[in-house]
């Protein structure tokens, strides 16, 4: 069984920064994709940023130029650096991993609140 744990959320003022982490434990022999998603109240969950097995990254238009997804050498931890945060970035942020036999796992989510 694979478990994901997100951390790094919190309350920040507009223009501030946060760094989210997604750690993984369990038997992982291949990681195909790791994505950061967010869900604001009353809205659908949306992809914010992701990184594939070969290191290719992709970003939602709202994240381009402000957010950066990266991973450590083991690929067990994936980060989302968020800069120039805006109130509309307020949401619960989730990590999703596609691993092994294309199994999908979600973390429990971490709250990000951008408010003055």
C-alpha positions in Angstrom: 0.0 0.0 0.0 1.2 3.5 -0.9 0.6 6.4 1.4 1.0 10.1 0.5 1.4 12.9 3.0 1.2 16.5 2.1 2.5 19.3 4.3 3.4 23.0 4.1 0.0 24.6 3.8 -1.0 27.5 5.9 -2.1 31.1 6.0 -0.2 33.7 4.0 -0.7 37.3 2.9 -1.2 38.1 -0.7 2.2 38.2 -2.4 3.6 35.7 0.0 5.1 32.3 -0.7 4.5 28.7 0.5 6.2 25.5 -0.3 4.2 22.3 -0.3 5.7 18.9 0.1 4.2 15.5 -0.9 6.0 12.6 0.6 5.4 9.0 -0.3 5.8 5.7 1.6 5.2 2.1 0.7 6.4 -0.1 -2.1 6.9 2.1 -5.1 9.0 0.8 -8.0 7.9 3.2 -10.6 6.4 6.7 -10.6 4.7 7.8 -13.8 3.3 11.1 -12.7 2.9 13.3 -9.7 0.4 16.1 -9.8 -0.7 18.9 -7.5 -4.4 19.6 -7.6 -6.5 22.1 -5.7 -10.1 22.4 -4.8 -11.7 25.6 -3.6 -15.2 25.7 -2.0 -17.9 25.1 -4.5 -15.5 24.4 -7.3 -14.2 21.3 -9.0 -10.8 19.9 -8.3 -8.3 21.2 -10.8 -4.7 20.3 -11.8 -2.3 23.0 -10.8 1.1 21.5 -11.8 2.6 18.1 -12.5 5.8 16.3 -13.2 6.2 13.1 -15.3 8.6 10.3 -14.9 11.1 11.9 -17.3 10.9 15.2 -15.5 8.6 17.0 -17.9 6.5 19.6 -16.0 3.2 21.2 -16.9 1.3 24.0 -15.3 -2.2 25.4 -15.3 -2.3 28.9 -16.8 -3.1 30.3 -13.4 0.2 28.8 -12.0 2.6 29.6 -14.8 5.3 32.0 -13.7 4.4 31.8 -10.1 4.5 28.1 -9.1 7.3 25.6 -9.6 7.0 21.8 -9.2 10.1 19.8 -8.4 11.2 16.6 -6.9 14.1 15.1 -4.9 16.5 12.6 -6.5 14.6 9.6 -5.1 11.3 11.0 -6.5 9.8 10.1 -3.1 9.2 13.8 -2.3 7.7 16.3 -4.7 7.5 19.9 -3.9 5.3 22.8 -5.1 6.9 26.2 -4.6 4.2 28.8 -4.7 5.2 32.5 -5.0 3.2 35.7 -5.5 0.2 34.1 -4.0 -3.2 35.5 -4.6 -6.5 35.2 -2.7 -7.9 33.1 -5.5 -5.2 30.5 -4.8 -7.0 29.7 -1.6 -8.0 26.0 -1.7 -7.2 22.6 -0.4 -4.2 21.3 -2.2 -3.9 17.6 -3.0 -1.1 15.5 -4.3 -1.8 12.7 -6.7 0.6 10.0 -7.8 0.4 7.5 -10.6 2.8 4.6 -9.7 3.7 1.0 -10.3 0.9 -0.6 -12.4 -0.7 2.8 -13.1 -2.2 2.8 -9.6 -3.5 6.2 -8.5 -3.1 7.5 -4.9 -4.2 10.8 -3.4 -3.0 12.5 -0.3 -5.3 13.9 2.4 -4.9 17.5 1.3 -3.4 20.6 2.9 -5.2 23.9 3.3 -3.7 27.0 1.7 -5.3 30.3 2.7 -4.2 33.6 1.1 -5.7 36.5 3.0 -4.7 39.9 4.3 
